[in-house]
């Protein structure tokens, strides 16, 4: 039951991480851009700077001021690409986020990308080891080894994922302030891809803790059972050794008694038996025979 739950968690966090990596909704918001010039095809959400077509000598003025002179277009940004709404039609314009980042932050952004890719690779390796553990469930030793390796890869992947998410967040915040003027957001917030990336990290750490707990519990139980088994074997060996020693002592005493009795019969007199070779019960029985 626990292994199946951990396996589902591993699969879920792998899917979450891959989805977050390839989507472009880590950060979403709006950008303020000037309204385009009005034309025959565009008559609203625009500013007419031209001359009246019916009377070329009549100048047309625009009374829009402040934010009325700007459009607020939607944008969404991922690790690789940033896309914003095209104000001229319903399409989107996409640019590489690596090109948008300031030169001082490109190194950290590349490090974040490499960490994200290693994070996904380690997640896949950990999930594969969990699947192999379920296949080798009959062999306890192999299962423990696979469980230990899966726990190690899971912990490493979680640490890399956390570092990658934090570095990307820092790079994006710097790009908001120092990025190209035509891209800088008017307001922004984190999107569902960012939430999915941290959900993958949460599942990763939960699975790693559960895997390590299961591994530690299994090892402790195995050692306890082995210690109990060895102790029972030692007790059995001690009992067998004590029984053999007791039988050997009884046979030695019996032989000593027979020898002394034979010598006494041959000499016609009773020969005292050494006290060291008999115990109290043997002395009592000999005393009764002499009486």
Rosetta blueprint (number, residue, H / E / L):
1 X L
2 X H
3 X H
4 X H
5 X H
6 X H
7 X H
8 X H
9 X H
10 X H
11 X H
12 X H
13 X H
14 X H
15 X H
16 X H
17 X H
18 X H
19 X H
20 X H
21 X H
22 X H
23 X L
24 X L
25 X L
26 X L
27 X E
28 X E
29 X E
30 X E
31 X E
32 X E
33 X E
34 X E
35 X L
36 X L
37 X E
38 X L
39 X L
40 X L
41 X L
42 X L
43 X L
44 X L
45 X L
46 X L
47 X E
48 X L
49 X L
50 X L
51 X E
52 X L
53 X L
54 X L
55 X L
56 X L
57 X L
58 X L
59 X E
60 X L
61 X L
62 X L
63 X L
64 X L
65 X L
66 X H
67 X H
68 X H
69 X H
70 X E
71 X E
72 X E
73 X E
74 X E
75 X E
76 X E
77 X E
78 X L
79 X L
80 X L
81 X E
82 X E
83 X E
84 X E
85 X E
86 X L
87 X L
88 X L
89 X L
90 X L
91 X L
92 X E
93 X E
94 X E
95 X E
96 X E
97 X H
98 X H
99 X H
100 X H
101 X L
102 X L
103 X H
104 X H
105 X H
106 X H
107 X H
108 X H
109 X H
110 X H
111 X H
112 X H
113 X H
114 X H
115 X H
116 X H
117 X H
118 X H
119 X H
120 X H
121 X H
122 X H
123 X H
124 X H
125 X H
126 X H
127 X H
128 X H
129 X H
130 X H
131 X H
132 X H
133 X H
134 X H
135 X H
136 X L
137 X L
138 X L
139 X L
140 X H
141 X H
142 X H
143 X H
144 X H
145 X H
146 X H
147 X H
148 X H
149 X H
150 X H
151 X H
152 X H
153 X H
154 X H
155 X H
156 X H
157 X H
158 X H
159 X H
160 X H
161 X H
162 X H
163 X H
164 X H
165 X H
166 X H
167 X H
168 X H
169 X H
170 X H
171 X H
172 X H
173 X H
174 X H
175 X H
176 X H
177 X H
178 X H
179 X L
180 X L
181 X L
182 X L
183 X L
184 X L
185 X L
186 X L
187 X E
188 X E
189 X E
190 X E
191 X L
192 X H
193 X H
194 X H
195 X H
196 X H
197 X H
198 X H
199 X H
200 X H
201 X H
202 X H
203 X H
204 X H
205 X H
206 X H
207 X H
208 X H
209 X H
210 X H
211 X H
212 X H
213 X H
214 X H
215 X H
216 X H
217 X H
218 X H
219 X H
220 X H
221 X H
222 X H
223 X H
224 X H
225 X H
226 X H
227 X H
228 X H
229 X H
230 X H
231 X H
232 X H
233 X H
234 X H
235 X H
236 X H
237 X H
238 X H
239 X H
240 X H
241 X H
242 X H
243 X H
244 X H
245 X H
246 X H
247 X H
248 X H
249 X H
250 X H
251 X H
252 X H
253 X H
254 X H
255 X H
256 X H
257 X H
258 X H
259 X H
260 X H
261 X H
262 X H
263 X H
264 X H
265 X H
266 X H
267 X H
268 X L
269 X L
270 X L
271 X L
272 X L
273 X L
274 X L
275 X H
276 X H
277 X H
278 X L
279 X L
280 X H
281 X H
282 X H
283 X H
284 X H
285 X H
286 X H
287 X H
288 X H
289 X H
290 X H
291 X L
